[in-house]
Amino acid sequence: MQRLRKNDEVVVISGNHKGKRGKVLRLNAERNTVVVEGVHKIKRHVKSQPQRPGGIIEVEAPIHASNVMPVDPQTGKPTRVKFKTEDGKKTRVAKSGAVLVSQE
């Protein structure tokens, strides 16, 4: 089980985008990266195709997973994640004890 999941609310803790918050859009477990909504936007030059027009578009680029922390649902601050096993089910729990649930 991973500490981060899709649709988790996270805050960037280091780098050029430190302090920004957003929702996790994609995870890449092999490269250990995440794409966060509204964070680390880059410009892409896209060729015109029948489905869409061409031009310069802004997209979110991946950042390393160690540079983000999930937000505690009770306090709204960044928190570390631990795991609890109850009734044979493993759940993600914030350091304060609040259960982390991703909005899907």
N, C-alpha and C positions, 0 to 999 in steps of 0.2 A: 504494500500500500504506500502510495506517495504522500508526501507532506503537502503538496500543492495539487489542486484539481482544477479542471476547467470551470469557469464561472465563479471562482473564488475572488473575493475582494482582497487586493494586495497593495502594499506600499513599497516603493523603491527605497532601499536603505543606503545605496552607494552609487557613485557615478555621476554623470552629468544631469541625470533626471531625479536626483535625490529628493525625497519628499512627495513626489507625485503619487497619486492613487489611481487605481483602475481595476478593471475586471480582467481575469485571465481568459484570453481568447483561444490560445493553442498551447500545447505542451509538446516538447520533443525530448523524450526520455533518453535517447541515444546521445544527443549532444548536450543534455541537461540545460535546455533553454526554455524560456517562456515568452509568449507574445502578450503584452499587456495593452489594453485598450487606451489609446491616447498618449502612450509613452513611447519614446524613441522613434519618432516619425521620420521617414526618409522619403526622398523623391525618386520615382521610377519613371523612365521614359518608355512609354508603351506604344507599340505599333498599332495602327488602326486595323480593325477586323470587322467582319459583318455583325458580330454580336455587340461590339462596343466601339466607341470612337477612340482614337489615339490621343496622345498628348502626354503631359506630365501629371502624374497622380502621386498623392502622398499615401504611404502605407506604413503600418507599424512593423518595425524590425524586431527580431528576437533579442532578448538580453539574457544573461546567465541567471540561472535559478537562484544562485547564492546571493544575488543582488536584490532579491525581493523577500518580503515576509508577509504572511497572511495577517489580516486585521482581526483583532479580537471583537466578536460581536457585542460584548457587554461594554467594553471601554472605548472601542474605536481606535485603539493604539496597536502598533505592530506587536506580534507575539510569536513565541516559539511554539512548536507543535509536539505533542506527545500522543501516545496511543494507549487506549484502554480496551481491555477485553471483558465484556459483560455478556453472559448468556451465549458464549461462543461467537459473538460478533465483535469485530475489531472496529473501533471508532476513533476518529481524530478529535483530540481535545486540546484546547488552548491552555497555556500555562496557568491561567486564572481558574481553569476548570470548566469553562464554557465549551459546549460541543460545537465544533465547526461544521457547518452545513453549507454545501455549495448550492446556490440558487439555480435550479434547472427548469 
